[in-house]
Amino acid sequence: MRNVDENTITPGVLELIARAPNPRVREIMSALIRHLHDFAREVQLTEQEWFEGIRFLTDVGHITDERRQEFILLSDTLGLSMLVIAQNNRKPPGCTEATVFGPFYVENAPEYPQGADLARGAKGEPCYVQATIKGHAGEVVPGARVEVWQADASGLYDMQYEAGEHRARGVLHADDKGRLHFKSVLAEAYEIPTDGPVGRMLEATGRHAWRPAHMHFMIEAPGYERLITHVFRDGDQWLDSDAVFGVRSSLITKWERHPPGRAPDGTQSDIPFHTLKFDFVLNKGAA
């Protein structure tokens, strides 16, 4: 292929992609090339801007490791994560809505029994969580696997600390009546990491990096679609401008604050504590 110009290059590349044996790969790559080339033509991308884009993506790759996922953070802040989640998680009314996975999930989190303290020394006022897991028809979902993770009072997840200890994170199983209860810490609003290329992108576009206070849940049960979602604190100032576009009104609820006294687990709390109650409704489908 010789002597291509700014207009003939696109059909030339698409002709080669048409040979891809996998039809889905062919579809995705053809669309990507068309939109990418059209973008470059629309904005009249300069060589210097192209090089800066290459350097930006290189920096995203360099800062990404097993403890930090800058590519997911980039996808989240561009709204791509929530777009993909929305179009792949259409559910009947009444089912709990899905939202972003986020860059702070850790595989092989420790398992704990019902009523356990997942905080494990995480900073923050105590929070006692009670939840139920049901199906769309109101049926109890017994034994569901529930994975929980959240930031502490400093706005940091356990993986962001050098010690690397599991805190405010864990796996539990609902009882035979679909009930779940555990102890953790109060979720607080926090800034996503801004010391890398995504932070530079947010600054360049005049955006803030704040996420409203929330707790992550991933719920799995045989015969139901997996649910990845958050529960948000009502009244948070960042609910209407979440940096990753993850807020759904149905996921916002009140976290009750209580004065020192008898806690839900029967112990005496010498400091204020909080309670959170939430009902999760799963959609029928493949586990």
ZAMARGU-4260 file (C-alpha; in steps of 0.2 Angstrom, whole numbers, plus 5000, padded with zeros to 4 digits):
<rodrens>
0) 5000/5000/5000 | 5009/5016/4994 | 5005/5034/4993 | 4991/5035/5006 | 4985/5052/5011
5) 4975/5058/5026 | 4959/5052/5017 | 4964/5036/5009 | 4973/5029/5024 | 4957/5024/5033
10) 4950/5013/5019 | 4967/5006/5017 | 4968/5000/5035 | 4950/4994/5035 | 4954/4983/5020
15) 4967/4974/5030 | 4956/4973/5046 | 4943/4964/5035 | 4954/4949/5035 | 4952/4946/5054
20) 4946/4928/5056 | 4936/4933/5072 | 4920/4943/5067 | 4919/4952/5084 | 4937/4957/5083
25) 4934/4963/5065 | 4919/4973/5071 | 4928/4981/5086 | 4944/4985/5077 | 4935/4992/5062
30) 4924/5004/5072 | 4939/5009/5083 | 4950/5014/5067 | 4936/5023/5059 | 4932/5034/5075
35) 4950/5036/5079 | 4954/5042/5061 | 4939/5053/5061 | 4944/5061/5078 | 4961/5065/5071
40) 4954/5073/5056 | 4941/5083/5066 | 4953/5091/5078 | 4967/5092/5065 | 4978/5083/5077
45) 4996/5090/5076 | 5012/5079/5077 | 5016/5087/5094 | 4999/5083/5101 | 5000/5065/5095
50) 5016/5063/5103 | 5010/5070/5120 | 4995/5058/5119 | 5008/5044/5116 | 5018/5050/5131
55) 5002/5052/5142 | 4997/5033/5139 | 5015/5028/5142 | 5014/5037/5159 | 4997/5028/5163
60) 5006/5011/5159 | 5021/5015/5170 | 5012/5020/5185 | 5000/5005/5184 | 5005/4990/5195
65) 4997/4977/5206 | 4992/4991/5219 | 4987/5005/5207 | 4976/5003/5191 | 4978/5020/5182
70) 4970/5013/5166 | 4953/5009/5176 | 4955/5027/5184 | 4957/5034/5167 | 4942/5025/5160
75) 4932/5030/5175 | 4935/5048/5174 | 4932/5049/5155 | 4915/5041/5158 | 4919/5026/5148
80) 4917/5014/5163 | 4900/5020/5167 | 4894/5020/5149 | 4899/5001/5147 | 4891/4997/5164
85) 4875/5005/5160 | 4873/4997/5143 | 4877/4980/5150 | 4867/4981/5166 | 4849/4985/5160
90) 4838/4977/5174 | 4820/4977/5178 | 4813/4991/5189 | 4816/4987/5207 | 4833/4978/5205
95) 4848/4986/5213 | 4858/4996/5200 | 4876/4993/5196 | 4889/5006/5196 | 4908/5007/5193
100) 4920/4994/5199 | 4934/5006/5203 | 4953/5004/5203 | 4954/4998/5221 | 4947/4980/5221
105) 4959/4967/5227 | 4958/4948/5223 | 4958/4935/5237 | 4952/4946/5251 | 4950/4937/5267
110) 4934/4929/5272 | 4925/4933/5288 | 4910/4926/5298 | 4894/4936/5300 | 4896/4950/5312
115) 4914/4952/5310 | 4924/4968/5311 | 4930/4971/5293 | 4939/4987/5299 | 4954/4978/5306
120) 4961/4994/5313 | 4955/5006/5298 | 4953/5024/5303 | 4936/5030/5306 | 4921/5030/5317
125) 4913/5013/5319 | 4899/5008/5307 | 4887/4993/5309 | 4880/4987/5292 | 4864/4977/5290
130) 4858/4971/5273 | 4847/4958/5265 | 4849/4950/5248 | 4833/4946/5239 | 4828/4942/5221
135) 4817/4953/5210 | 4801/4943/5214 | 4805/4945/5233 | 4812/4928/5236 | 4826/4926/5249
140) 4843/4923/5241 | 4852/4912/5254 | 4871/4911/5256 | 4875/4924/5243 | 4894/4928/5243
145) 4896/4947/5247 | 4913/4956/5245 | 4915/4973/5253 | 4928/4986/5252 | 4929/5005/5256
150) 4941/5019/5260 | 4945/5024/5278 | 4943/5041/5286 | 4958/5048/5278 | 4951/5044/5261
155) 4963/5029/5257 | 4960/5011/5254 | 4971/4998/5262 | 4981/4995/5246 | 4986/5013/5246
160) 4996/5010/5262 | 5014/5003/5262 | 5010/4990/5275 | 4998/4982/5263 | 4987/4974/5276
165) 4968/4970/5273 | 4958/4983/5281 | 4940/4988/5278 | 4939/4974/5266 | 4933/4957/5266
170) 4921/4943/5260 | 4906/4937/5269 | 4891/4925/5266 | 4873/4929/5269 | 4863/4917/5280
175) 4849/4905/5275 | 4837/4920/5275 | 4848/4931/5265 | 4853/4942/5279 | 4870/4950/5282
180) 4878/4960/5296 | 4896/4966/5299 | 4906/4980/5307 | 4917/4992/5297 | 4920/5011/5298
185) 4910/5026/5292 | 4913/5030/5273 | 4920/5047/5269 | 4922/5057/5253 | 4939/5056/5246
190) 4949/5062/5231 | 4955/5049/5218 | 4974/5049/5216 | 4980/5065/5207 | 4998/5062/5207
195) 4999/5053/5190 | 4993/5056/5172 | 4975/5055/5176 | 4977/5069/5189 | 4986/5080/5176
200) 4971/5077/5164 | 4959/5082/5177 | 4968/5098/5181 | 4970/5102/5162 | 4952/5100/5160
205) 4947/5110/5175 | 4939/5096/5185 | 4939/5091/5203 | 4944/5073/5209 | 4932/5070/5222
210) 4921/5055/5225 | 4906/5055/5237 | 4907/5044/5252 | 4902/5026/5248 | 4905/5007/5252
215) 4908/4995/5238 | 4898/4978/5236 | 4900/4964/5224 | 4887/4951/5227 | 4886/4934/5218
220) 4873/4920/5220 | 4869/4905/5209 | 4855/4908/5197 | 4857/4927/5198 | 4867/4940/5189
225) 4883/4946/5198 | 4880/4964/5206 | 4894/4976/5207 | 4888/4992/5216 | 4890/5005/5229
230) 4880/5012/5243 | 4882/5031/5245 | 4879/5042/5260 | 4865/5054/5259 | 4869/5073/5260
235) 4887/5071/5253 | 4892/5087/5244 | 4899/5077/5229 | 4884/5067/5225 | 4880/5078/5210
240) 4898/5079/5203 | 4906/5062/5206 | 4922/5062/5197 | 4919/5045/5190 | 4900/5048/5186
245) 4895/5033/5197 | 4881/5040/5208 | 4863/5033/5206 | 4849/5040/5216 | 4843/5023/5221
250) 4860/5019/5229 | 4859/5034/5241 | 4853/5031/5258 | 4855/5038/5276 | 4869/5032/5287
255) 4862/5035/5305 | 4874/5043/5318 | 4871/5038/5336 | 4879/5045/5352 | 4890/5034/5363
260) 4881/5019/5370 | 4875/5002/5366 | 4880/4996/5349 | 4870/4984/5338 | 4882/4970/5342
265) 4878/4972/5360 | 4895/4980/5365 | 4897/4997/5373 | 4904/5010/5362 | 4913/5025/5370
270) 4913/5035/5354 | 4899/5039/5342 | 4894/5026/5330 | 4884/5024/5314 | 4872/5011/5307
275) 4868/5007/5288 | 4854/4997/5282 | 4851/4992/5264 | 4841/4979/5254 | 4850/4972/5238
280) 4839/4965/5225 | 4847/4954/5212 | 4841/4950/5194 | 4838/4933/5188 | 4851/4926/5176
285) 4867/4917/5175 | 4878/4917/5191
</rodrens>
